[in-house]
Amino acid sequence: MSVYTIGDLHLSFHEKKPMSIFGENWKDHEEKIKSNWIEKVMSEDLVILPGDFSWATYLKDAYEDFSYLNQLPGKKLLLKGNHDYWWTTVTSMRKFLKENNFNTIDFIYNSAYKFENYIIAGTRGWGQKEEGEDKKLLKRELIRLELSLKKAEELNENNEKEILVFMHYPPITTQDIQKNETTPFVQIMKKYNVKKCYYGHLHSTSIQEAVEGKYEGIEFKLVSADGLNFKLLKI
């Protein structure tokens, strides 16, 4: 059984927001992802989607997007992204999944998930601004990351499994490194001995801000759909 990841699917079967306005490489991106997914993923595998899954504003309007995802092979775990306005409570979302027989999908939110030799943890994250509402949201996301990692520790009773962190926002950028600064997200991951972190959010020219490779003892990887050329990454 294998673990794969890809973020920022930005599905819009109901909302009709074609991503091709952000570049020709996004044209028919749903079919590109689907084709690669079917080629790689088996029914017993796990695929983690770290945010910006659907453009839908309301959960009911995300039905076609969830239907697309549910029909693909494997178990899927979703995290919240900054454009996932349809995201409500985990209880409401799981009720929606059950009512529509979307039985291959679940969510990571203030929680962790055990799969094979891994414990999956993570949160949406936020930009590293220190003012106003951004500061409040940043603090909240730091709490959620730590809560998820505490749950991961509880599941990892004998410390035999590797903890993987997934975030939507990048926990650190090239600008932070250029300023020789770490971030509170990185500090929390180091506290829990995390060695690998996967994140999305960055597209087009902003991909140049991505930190990839080892930093502060953690291996970072950008997994936004266009950052991966619309191909799932095997972990």
Sequence and secondary structure as in RCSB ss.txt:
>XXXX:A:sequence
MSVYTIGDLHLSFHEKKPMSIFGENWKDHEEKIKSNWIEKVMSEDLVILPGDFSWATYLKDAYEDFSYLNQLPGK
KLLLKGNHDYWWTTVTSMRKFLKENNFNTIDFIYNSAYKFENYIIAGTRGWGQKEEGEDKKLLKRELIRLELSLK
KAEELNENNEKEILVFMHYPPITTQDIQKNETTPFVQIMKKYNVKKCYYGHLHSTSIQEAVEGKYEGIEFKLVSA
DGLNFKLLKI
>XXXX:A:secstr
  EEE B   B TTT   GGGG GGGTTHHHHHHHHHHHH  TT EEEEES  B  SSGGGGHHHHHHHHTSSSE
EEEE  TT TT   HHHHHHHHHHTT TTEEE SS  EEETTEEEEEE       SHHHHHHHHHHHHHHHHHHH
HHHHH TTS SEEEEEESS SSBHHHHHTT   HHHHHHHHTT  EEEE    GGGGGGB  EEETTEEEEE BT
GGGTT  EE 
